[in-house]
Amino acid sequence: MFIHKLRRDFGLQLLAFYLLLVVPALSIIVVFDVIESRRIQQEVTSRDLALAKAIAQQTDIAIGNALNAVEQMSLYPAVRADNIEDLQTIFSIVQGSRPDIDLIYRLDSNGEMMYHYPAGAISTIGSNFAFRVYFQKAQKSEAAFLSEARISPTTGQPVASAVMPIRTRDGVFLGVIATNIKLEGFSATAREAIQEQGQQQQGFQVFIIDHTGHVVGHAEESQLMAGINSIMPEIALEVLDGATGSQIAPDANGQEQLYTYAPIPNVRWAIVTSRPTALAFSQQASLRTITITAFLAFAGIGVLFWNVLHRRVLKPIEHLAAISQLIGEDKEISLKQREHLAKMAQRRDQLGELITSLTRMEKSIQARMNEQATLLETSQAVVSSLDTKVVLDLILEQVERLMNVQKIAIFVFDEQSGLYKVKASRGLSKQYIEKSTFKPAESYSAAMRAIRSGKPAQIVDTEADPDFAPLLPRSRDGGYRSILAVPLKSNYTPSSALLVLRPEPYEFSNNEIQLMANFANHAAMAMENAALYAHSDQRLKEQTRRLEALIQSMQDGLILGDLGGNVIYTNRRIAELANLQNTELVETTVTRVLSRILSQLKKPEKIRKQVEKSLSETKNREVEINTVIKGRELFLRFHAFDVTDLNNVSIGRGLIIQDMTAYREIDRMKTSLISTVSHELRTPLAAIKGYASTLLAEDVTWDRESTREFLEIISDEADRLSDLVNNLLDLSRLEAGSLQIQPVECNIEEIIERAAKRSLTFPGHRLHVTLAPSLPPLYADQPRLETVIRNLLENAAKYAGDNANISISVSRVSDKLIFRVEDDGPGIAPEQSERIFDPFFRIDNLFSRGAGGTGLGLAICRGLINAHRGEIWVEPRATGACFAFSIPLTLTTV
């Protein structure tokens, strides 16, 4: 609904366009603000984190130095031997070189202070410090470590002790050597970091936190020894867990801070930096202010622009649309609307020009309405009649009335004469029409200019146009000075043009040219309709003949009948099955045709009723029967279907009769294959089994000659099995089209000799071979060619009889070699010469009844010859049989 309204409302379209401009721009501002804010926040966080890690590294180095110092002092013999004088010397030297050390002291194994340097105002020598956590830890440790921060009782300063346990080589605890590190040193590190960043006045703070959660370093001494939970409770857990990262959280006073923390892993301390988020992200806040300002400014300018656009453009356009609709509907415009229209027309911008144009348009619409009415009348004439002359005369009459001209003509190319001639005209004399012809080569004529360019062409003054000079006598004879020629565009008619002639020089306006183009289109349409009708009528007849030829060539029978059961149409196959002429079929009923087809059955009427009943069912409308027609058994399948119109209303019934005989023949061949192969396998297998069992019998000893005889029989029967399997494999490859032959140059005489020797029924002295002299080289697949000749020889020996003579001849005919295998036996009946090459087909005669075989030999021969691109056939003979096949001499590869 909204899309429909949007398409019809220009204001909504402008609003949508405005939003398409404004919304993405505002979105870009917002996205920029988000991305830039994240970048600034990440930059500040990364900078603070890098600073925290640097301070952590610096502090870690200072602590490492302190621990290294106590480790080194623990190695001095004076320190281990408790020599006070030497301790004073060593401690004074160390403290002089390490200003960060507040106190150096030595405790014995019981925790009693043996000596400390400097002595100070308050001496703790002799005091027991075994209660200190660091002393208790030292008793269990062997490496130096840093204690928790505390206030030194000796100096009163906040310190952290670097403690080193002293043990004998046997591991006996002797006490500790320790230095108190001033926490002020860590605070100095924090102050230096702040000064280096130049951020003293921006609330930036650096905290050094020990593993107990106390501040051991800060720019302000008042913060030393303060607990982290009281300063930054929200992040205390992460800091004490040794985490690294940044977090925005409130401090103890509720002020939002940016905390960044990094651990000092060796001593489980941490560095924490903090700064108020208002100061940390001040640049982000400034950017946000600029973004909001730009957002509001852009949106405000957009709203102002929309208000001006609506008042100055949209509302006037709405008034114009209303008036335009009244003009389009041919309704009267009110006085108030006209006054408002005249007021808007005084504007000097494009809208004022548009209103002025609208006023002019109103005046010209009436003229256009007259033209449209005329064109509509012309269109009705074009579609209502196929008489080209009547329609063209009407078109020219309308042109004469609307254009106010007296001379009009339509020139059409005449294919017989090769000239353009007048097909229809008005205002031209008969003599002028007969003379007004021109050739396609006359490019200077207005008609040819229009036809060649495909656009209207005009000559304002024939006397002043130099290109028209050769045709001036014609124009003077016809009494015209200006010409407008419009091409008639058509795909199915010869090229043509519509000419309007005026007696005076005249320049046709664009409107007149367009109007003439419309009339030219109608004239072209009238001529094209007539041509298309003739063409479509011819094509319909051709298509009908093609369809009828296709149906008549079908091997399936087709009957179409009306609802009353009368035959409407049948094809040739139905006439053959019913033994009726086509004229008889059209004048009969479907029932009578079925009766004729079924007439040779024992009970034709009963079976016909059964067929009709089966075909009248709604689901399975098929039935199959077998009958004998012209002495041949046929298997016929009847399939009925309904014939409906475009509204799916039944207008008749159809019946297709399919000849299923070939399919049933295939089934018979499958059965024959199983039966034949079973029989042919059983005979040699029985012989092999019998003679093998005889040879293996232990109670009989056979002589050498008998044993060889038995083995030869077994070998012959095995060869017979091998030939059978090879025949089946060759037939399978041939039917699958996968047999590949390898042509090589052949010695024909040797191939014939090998084929004869390898035949199961060797023809011996009965075989006569005749080769034509000077035979050219033959390229063929030797084993396959030998198989063909061997099969034909075995066939001749098997079916011609034991006393029949067999001959093989080879001769050249054109570009082929023809092989013939002949015998003088009983021969082959003509009706069997076609089927003899079918698989499993065998001739039944006196000589073949005792012979074995599968009926595959000749089928394999045909397949192998076809693979050589040759042919095989049976040649008729008065006596005997002759099989011939050809091999092309051009065969080199397949």
C-alpha positions, -999 to +999 in steps of 0.1 A: +000+000+000+028+024+010+048+016-022+017+023-043+012+056-026+049+064-029+048+059-067+018+082-070+029+110-046+058+132-058+060+148-024+066+115-008+092+107-034+110+139-027+108+132+010+121+097+005+149+112-016+156+138+010+158+111+037+180+090+015+204+120+015+200+131+051+198+098+070+230+084+056+249+117+062+237+118+098+245+081+102+280+088+089+284+115+115+273+092+143+294+063+131+324+087+128+318+098+163+316+063+176+348+051+157+368+082+166+357+080+203+368+044+205+401+053+188+408+081+213+398+059+243+420+031+230+449+055+224+447+070+260+444+035+275+473+021+255+495+051+265+487+047+302+492+010+300+526+015+283+536+039+311+525+015+338+545-013+323+576+011+320+573+021+357+569-016+366+600-025+348+620+004+364+607-006+399+615-042+392+651-032+384+654-012+416+640-041+437+663-065+419+693-043+427+683-042+464+679-080+466+712-085+447+729-062+473+718-082+503+727-114+485+762-100+480+766-088+516+755-123+529+786-137+513+810-115+533+828-135+561+824-106+585+786-107+580+784-144+585+808-143+616+790-115+633+821-092+635+806-059+646+836-038+636+837-052+602+799-049+599+801-012+606+826-008+578+807-029+552+773-013+561+787+022+558+802+015+524+769+000+511+747+028+524+771+054+510+766+039+475+729+033+479+710+064+489+677+045+486+686+024+517+673+037+550+689+011+573+711-020+571+709-045+599+719-080+610+697-104+630+709-136+646+692-169+644+668-160+673+657-128+657+677-105+680+692-073+665+730-077+665+738-045+647+723-019+625+737+010+605+734+039+611+729+037+648+704+066+647+688+084+676+668+053+686+688+021+687+671-013+685+703-033+691+694-062+714+657-060+705+641-092+693+623-092+659+615-128+657+578-118+655+583-101+622+567-120+593+598-115+571+620-132+598+597-162+600+597-164+562+635-162+562+637-192+585+621-213+558+637-196+528+671-197+512+668-169+486+665-131+490+630-117+491+612-084+498+590-079+528+558-061+532+559-023+537+559-010+573+571+019+595+607+012+606+609+014+645+645+025+642+642+054+617+604+060+618+603+059+580+580+038+558+602+011+544+602-023+528+630-048+537+652-067+513+659-098+534+685-125+528+687-156+550+722-166+561+729-204+564+759-226+568+769-250+541+749-276+560+718-254+558+719-243+595+701-210+599+724-183+612+701-153+609+694-126+583+711-097+567+685-070+555+683-035+542+653-012+547+645+004+513+629+038+516+595+039+501+603+076+492+624+062+464+594+045+449+574+077+453+602+096+435+598+072+406+561+079+405+568+117+406+593+114+378+568+095+357+542+122+362+567+149+354+578+132+322+542+130+311+537+167+319+504+159+336+509+173+372+478+195+369+455+169+352+447+147+382+471+120+369+484+096+397+508+067+399+504+041+426+530+014+435+512-014+454+529-042+473+516-077+476+496-069+508+476-042+490+494-012+506+507+019+487+545+018+487+550+045+461+530+077+454+537+113+445+521+124+478+537+110+509+503+111+527+492+082+505+520+059+516+509+028+535+473+034+526+453+003+516+442-002+480+407-010+491+402+024+505+415+042+474+403+021+444+379-006+458+365-016+423+398-028+409+416-040+440+410-077+433+423-075+397+454-056+408+463-080+437+457-110+413+486-097+391+463-088+361+472-064+333+447-041+318+425-010+320+392-003+336+369+027+342+356+026+377+348+051+405+373+059+432+366+060+470+350+095+465+327+083+437+346+101+410+350+081+377+386+072+370+405+055+342+427+029+359+455+011+342+475-016+360+505-038+353+522-063+376+558-065+389+558-103+389+590-110+407+578-095+440+540-097+433+537-059+434+518-038+409+518-004+392+485+015+389+479+047+370+447+067+374+432+098+359+397+113+359+379+102+328+367+137+322+403+147+317+414+115+301+388+117+274+385+154+271+394+152+234+366+126+230+342+149+247+352+178+225+347+156+194+313+145+208+303+182+211+314+189+176+295+159+163+263+168+181+266+204+168+272+192+132+243+167+136+218+193+148+230+219+122+227+194+093+193+183+105+181+219+110+193+229+075+176+199+061+143+208+078+146+244+065+153+231+030+123+208+031+100+236+043+111+259+014+109+230-011+074+222+001+061+258-001+078+268-033+077+235-053+055+208-039+023+228-033+024+245-067+030+211-083+000+197-064-022+225-079-007+218-114-015+181-110-051+188-101-055+211-131-037+186-154-060+158-143-090+181-152-075+187-186-068+150-191-104+141-182-117+169-204-134+186-174-139+223-169-114+243-149-130+267-124-124+304-125-106+303-091-082+277-104-075+297-136-068+328-115-044+308-093-028+293-124-023+328-140-007+340-108+017+311-107+025+316-144+040+350-135+069+333-118+101+337-138+116+303-128+111+269-144+078+263-126+064+294-143+076+281-177+059+248-168+026+265-161+028+284-193+035+252-212+005+236-195-017+264-207-004+258-242-009+221-238-046+226-229-051+245-261-035+217-283-051+188-265-084+193-283-066+191-316-049+160-305-082+145-294-095+150-329-063+133-343-066+104-319-103+099-328-092+097-364-064+073-357-088+052-336-112+050-365-083+041-388-072+014-363-107-001-363-106-002-401-072-019-401-083-047-377-117-051-391-108-058-427-082-078-446-090-059-478-058-038-482-072-015-509-102-005-487-081+001-457-055+021-475-081+043-492-096+050-458-062+059-444-055+083-472-089+099-468-082+106-431-047+120-440-063+143-466-088+156-440-064+161-411-034+174-430-055+195-454-037+182-484-050+171-519-022+149-531-012+117-513+003+084-525+017+051-511+046+037-531+054-001-527+083-021-542+071-044-570+094-075-569+085-085-605+095-053-622+121-042-596+104-007-594+085+013-568+049+018-579+018+036-565-004+011-546-029+037-534-034+075-539-057+105-537-056+136-559-033+122-586-043+116-622-042+081-637-016+092-663+007+105-635+003+074-615+013+052-644+044+073-650+053+077-613+077+048-608+113+050-596+142+026-591+158+017-558+190+033-570+173+068-572+187+080-539+178+117-547+140+110-543+124+117-510+108+083-509+141+065-512+157+088-486+130+078-461+132+041-470+169+039-467+172+059-435+141+044-419+131+080-408+107+106-424+123+128-450+110+161-464+118+184-492+107+219-484+110+233-519+117+210-548+128+239-570+155+250-544+168+215-535+198+207-557+196+169-549+161+168-563+171+184-596+168+152-617+132+147-606+120+183-612+101+174-644+081+149-624+072+173-596+062+200-621+041+175-640+025+164-607+019+200-596+037+199-562+066+219-546+071+202-512+072+166-502+070+146-470+079+109-472+074+085-443+087+049-445+062+020-438+081-003-415+072-040-419+090-073-416+067-093-439+060-069-468+081-052-494+096-018-485+072+011-491+066+048-482+037+072-477+041+105-496+023+138-488+026+164-516+018+202-514+016+226-543+036+253-524+069+253-506+061+241-471+081+229-440+062+202-421+062+206-383+073+178-359+037+172-349+026+168-386+056+145-392+046+124-361+010+123-372+020+111-406+043+085-390+012+071-371-008+069-403+022+052-420+023+026-392-014+019-397-009+015-434+021-008-428+000-027-403-028-032-429-004-044-455+013-067-430-020-081-417-029-092-452+006-107-458+007-124-424-028-138-429-018-154-462+015-165-447+000-179-415-027-197-435+000-213-456+020-222-425-010-236-408-017-259-437+020-269-437+020-276-400-012-296-404+004-317-431+035-322-410+015-333-380-006-356-401+025-371-417+040-376-382+008-393-369+005-414-401+042-426-397+036-438-362+040-475-356+012-472-330-023-470-340-044-438-331-082-434-331-099-402-322-137-403-316-164-379-305-186-383-275-210-404-295-184-430-304-180-420-340-146-420-356-131-385-363-096-394-372-074-425-376-039-431-388-024-456-413-017-482-387-053-485-376-063-491-413-037-519-415-049-535-382-086-532-391-081-540-428-103-510-438-098-481-462-095-446-448-128-436-463-144-465-445-128-456-412-141-420-412-177-432-417-178-459-390-177-462-352-149-469-328-167-501-317-168-514-353-130-507-357-123-526-325-144-555-337-125-556-370-091-556-352-103-584-328-122-604-355-096-631-358-098-641-321-118-671-311-144-651-292-140-616-307-172-601-293-166-612-258-130-599-258-141-566-274-165-560-245-138-569-220-115-544-238-141-517-238-149-523-201-112-520-192-107-489-212-137-472-196-123-474-161-110-442-144-077-455-131-060-482-152-072-477-187-049-502-204-054-537-216-032-561-237-042-589-260-026-611-286-041-617-321-032-629-355-032-604-384-022-614-419-008-647-406+014-630-381+009-632-343+008-597-328+007-585-292-014-553-289-018-529-260-048-507-259-045-473-240-075-449-238-074-412-230-098-383-228-097-353-252-106-320-236-109-284-247-092-253-231-117-254-202-109-291-195-143-301-207-144-335-224-150-333-262-141-369-272-120-399-265-087-412-280-073-447-283-037-457-289-029-492-300+007-501-294+024-531-311+042-549-282+053-578-304+089-566-305+090-564-267+076-599-264+102-610-289+129-597-267+114-616-238+114-647-260+150-641-269+160-638-232+143-671-225+160-686-256+193-673-244+190-689-210+178-722-225+204-723-253+233-713-231+223-738-205+221-766-231+253-756-248+271-754-215+257-787-202+269-808-232+306-799-231+306-798-193+291-833-193+318-846-217+346-829-197+333-843-165+328-878-179+362-882-195+380-865-165+362-889-141+372-918-164+409-908-163+408-904-126+392-938-119+417-959-098+404-993-108+411-989-145+445-983-162+442-967-197+469-970-223+487-940-237+466-938-269+433-939-250+445-913-224+455-889-252+421-894-269+403-886-237+424-855-232+419-843-267+381-846-262+384-826-229+405-800-248+380-798-277+351-794-253+370-767-233+376-749-266+339-752-273+331-736-239+357-709-245+341-701-279+307-699-264+318-675-237+338-654-262+307-652-285+286-640-256+312-614-246+315-602-282+278-599-285+276-580-252+303-556-263+287-551-297+253-543-283+269-519-257+289-502-285+321-507-265+339-531-289+372-514-301+389-528-332+426-524-341+431-522-379+465-535-391+476-547-426+463-582-431+474-612-452+440-624-465+452-659-475+467-666-441+436-653-423+414-677-443+437-706-437+438-700-399+400-696-398+395-729-416+419-748-393+403-734-362+368-742-373+350-767-350+338-784-382+369-783-404+358-783-440+390-800-452+393-808-489+357-795-495+370-759-491+380-739-522+396-705-519+397-680-548+415-646-545+413-621-573+447-611-586+465-579-575+443-573-544+453-541-526+464-541-489+436-546-465+436-530-431+414-548-406+414-562-371+429-597-378+413-617-349+379-602-356+381-608-394+392-644-387+362-648-363+338-637-391+353-661-417+354-690-392+318-685-382+307-684-418+327-716-426+312-734-395+277-723-406+283-736-442+297-769-429+269-773-403+239-765-425+250-776-460+257-812-451+288-834-450+291-838-488+285-802-497+313-781-513+323-748-497+341-719-514+356-686-504+362-658-529+377-623-524+374-596-550+376-558-553+346-536-560+353-499-561+369-490-527+358-522-510+369-558-508+340-583-511+343-617-493+318-644-503+313-678-485+292-701-507+280-737-504+258-760-525+236-772-496+198-767-493+202-729-491+181-703-472+145-694-477+140-658-488+117-649-458+145-660-435+173-640-451+166-609-430+161-626-396+190-649-400+213-622-385+192-618-354+206-632-321+194-668-313+178-673-347+184-708-362+173-724-394+154-756-389+164-781-416+174-817-419+211-810-414+208-785-386+186-806-363+215-827-350+239-798-349+245-777-318+249-740-316+236-709-298+224-689-328+249-661-321+274-666-348+258-646-376+247-618-352+284-615-341+295-615-377+271-586-385+284-566-354+320-571-362+316-561-399+296-530-389+325-522-365+347-522-396+322-498-413+313-526-437+281-545-446+271-582-445+242-598-464+227-629-479+229-632-517+201-651-534+211-683-551+191-710-571+209-737-551+229-734-519+236-704-498+260-674-502+270-650-474+288-619-485+304-590-466+325-559-475+354-542-458+363-507-470+399-502-482+400-467-467+398-482-432+430-473-412+417-463-378+383-466-361 
